[in-house]
Amino acid sequence: MSLNDSWMQRDLAVLWHPCTQMKDHEQLPLIPIRRGDGVWLEDFDGKRYLDAVSSWWVNVFGHANQRINQRIKDQLDQLEHVMLAGFSHQPVVELSERLVQITPPGLDRVFYTDNGSTGIEVALKMSFHYWRNSGQPNKQRFVTLTNSYHGETVAAMSVGDVALFTDTYKPLLLDTFKVPSPDCYLRPDGMSWEEHSRNMFAHMEQTLADHHREIAAVIVEPLIQGAGGMRMYHPIYLQLLRDACDRYDVHLIHDEIAVGFGRTGTMFACEQAGITPDFLCLSKALTGGYLPMAAVLTTDKLYQAFYDDYSTLRAFLHSHTYTGNPLACAAALATLDIFEQDRVIEANKTLAARMATATAHLADHPQVAEVRQTGMAVAIEMVADKASKTPYPWQERRGLKVYQHALQRGALLRPLGSVVYFLPPYTITEEQIDFLAEVATEGIDIATRASVRVAVAPGAPANFHDPG
Ligand SMILES: *Cc1c(COP(=O)(O)O)cnc(C)c1O
């Protein structure tokens, strides 16, 4: 038995994997990874895979990065953890100062949690609680975009709209206002992203006009709806939204958990709209993809609404045990150092241009409806019919064929449904981008040529995606 097989068997005897129908692993081998090195992951049989999706969008400077490793090792010898209520430590103070400094003006307070979903919970709870503390207890509801994704905990699911993740749990979810997304894949032929995004804002304006007295906040994934299939839109939408939230006295929550730290071409997506949200949620690349941590930044105005004598019971009594973990903070500080020292945002422009040229030919593919890009994210949408953009039935799992082909060729491409995408570490080379494009092209050819027969479950929703 190969080493891979033996680890796989031990794993499958005891583990339950995330976002997985475990029965799939009767056919689909698990890949036990022994080590990582830059953009490469290596399995126990010595096969290497180029990590084109940054291990679920977290890894920006490669695996086993020497600079991040060293910072964590140094911190480990000083202090591994201390509770953050009543106590503090150097890395959490330094990180908070840096985050306040590099985010848009006005975001002056940082609250930490230990993953993206709980960061979203904090933003939702703080917004709700702010209105109570400010004498407007009727402002309790949230506005969200169709096709959005904000995480897996119950309130985070409530403001999401990807059927695969939320449909089952509907009875548990908060009642939200869902507004049609500015998703530019769905724009009329010949219309610009800007015009479409601007037009789609009318729906948001209407919802806010009708219901602002009961609305606490609007939550969006700025510029890229990630788990919803890397659907993209123009920054004009965020500008219009900021203006409307001010006019209607509603908070604006930016979930930059996936897009923060350079993914859209700027350090934060909100910079492209020139706006400051009331809450900025960060996670994923925050620690360079090393350790779980999220940060929620907010304004002094928000903070002051909670600041009072204890007996007024206005405090935000929310905590997670590992809040502000020093090792995670050290990883984040090392990550921010790399951004600064290596002028990463500037350097990424060359890589983004190469991602565009390397994938441009796919726009002519008969089963590709669109190749789209925002900064360091490229997505290729496979369809059953190009002219009408008719999607493949989700049951056909076309993306899975691309995944399997890519693994054979030594690349980790993990499509979302029929959307093949690259979200590579920023340490990727131009040659490696060309290699990914080659593998994706082959995979798309194979996946779209195959005739697939599937049993369709009765009553299954139409907008399912394969797990990301
Ligand atoms: C991944 C993600 C989350 C959830 O983060 P977790 O750490 O997985 O809980 C929330 N919002 C967006 C936009 C994400 O991509």
The ligand as a Gaussian input file, in Angstrom:
#p B3LYP/6-31G(d) Opt

LIG

0 1
 C      -14.820000      32.212000       3.925000
 C      -15.770000      33.331000       4.058000
 C      -16.474000      33.550000       5.237000
 C      -16.412000      32.614000       6.418000
 O      -15.145000      32.481000       6.966000
 P      -14.811000      31.169000       7.839000
 O      -13.470000      31.443000       8.402000
 O      -14.812000      30.017000       6.870000
 O      -15.857000      31.027000       8.869000
 C      -17.301000      34.656000       5.304000
 N      -17.409000      35.499000       4.267000
 C      -16.752000      35.328000       3.113000
 C      -16.908000      36.314000       2.011000
 C      -15.932000      34.218000       2.955000
 O      -15.310000      34.001000       1.794000

